Amino acid sequence: MDFPKLPPHDGPVLSVVDMHTGGEPLRIIISGYPTVQGDTVLAKRRYVRDHLDHLRKLLMFEPRGHYDMYGALLVESEIPEADLGVLFMHNEGYSTMCGHAVIALGRFAIDYGLVKTPTSPETQINIHCPCGLVKAFVEYSNGKTGAVKFHSVPAFAFVTDVKITVPGYGEITVDISYGGALYAFVNAEIFGLDVNKSQTRDLVDAATAVTNAVKAQVKLYHPVSEDLAFLYGTILTDGKDDFSDEPTANVCVFADAQVDRSPTGSGVTARIALQYHKGLIGLHKTRSFKSGTTGTIFTGKAIQETKCGEFSAVVVEVAGHAYYSGITSFTLENEDTLKNGFLLR
Ligand SMILES: O=C(O)[C@H]1NCC[C@@H]1O
């Protein structure tokens, strides 16, 4: 049998490379997408949301994906120093930052020849994410790519100790911090939960209740663009924010109750900005962050003070590993009643 051979199909063939970073999937679209219009990466993000959302559903939803699938679409960047631009997609729409994707894309950009000749021991790749320019540094030796670290956009504590009322749980106190996207942070213990041991469904329910309450009760804002001023999710933690050589665990529930399998690159960025703001961690102090779901680790450190509008901010470096898991071409048939995808929880 000739293989691979495309099956009977109608319409576009969408080809992807699948990777994962700390267990969190990344489906990188390599062909089949129409040209994305828009003068800026943020404008392109609005364009895919308004005109190409059926393709996100095709690739993220079942039967080709699943509730917690995550994707990346490479686009042209308007910033001269960017090597590539990227849009991120998930079960609800399009995010503004994704650290686990940046870690995977760093390797992918070299392995698939998207950037200039790589240099050893490390190659810098500038990735223009919707939140801004993120610098990835990819280990490279003997022709092989390895671990990746990245320097994210300025990260800052947006508000600390804000009281919100969460239906079913009462009044609780949360912090909100920005690491390319805005997250609410809460110690899972206040819900009687343990991020390492509790049922994922219980963690999702508590985090989703917090997300909904923050969205309803806290006015969010970002100095650079209105497009960045939304709550992406809630990160439940083990509360171990005092500096230690021991890892601290968290679980990130983002978009529509989607669960990150990794420690969450943008979440680690935001969490370090929060810890720095509270005086719990100094510059160049490396902390390990563990995913409560899979036990995988990212490390992170604040490397420089900076500003984001009126907010005192830090540049955070996050490091992790990504791996390839396959390459696929997706098709559809017009008579398939489920061709547009569906989600099951
Ligand atoms: O690592 C991250 O930053 C992402 N992972 C899924 C949710 C976030 O976008």
The ligand as an SDF file (V2000), in Angstrom:
LIG
                    3D

  9  9  0  0  0  0  0  0  0  0999 V2000
    2.5000   28.0510   28.8120 O   0  0  0  0  0  0  0  0  0  0  0  0
    1.6300   28.9050   28.5910 C   0  0  0  0  0  0  0  0  0  0  0  0
    1.8540   30.1020   28.7720 O   0  0  0  0  0  0  0  0  0  0  0  0
    0.3080   28.4810   28.0210 C   0  0  0  0  0  0  0  0  0  0  0  0
   -0.0180   27.0880   28.1760 N   0  0  0  0  0  0  0  0  0  0  0  0
   -1.4750   26.9940   27.9780 C   0  0  0  0  0  0  0  0  0  0  0  0
   -1.9720   28.2710   28.5600 C   0  0  0  0  0  0  0  0  0  0  0  0
   -0.8900   29.2960   28.3080 C   0  0  0  0  0  0  0  0  0  0  0  0
   -1.1900   30.0270   27.1610 O   0  0  0  0  0  0  0  0  0  0  0  0
  1  2  2  0
  2  3  1  0
  2  4  1  0
  4  5  1  0
  4  8  1  0
  5  6  1  0
  6  7  1  0
  7  8  1  0
  8  9  1  0
M  END
$$$$
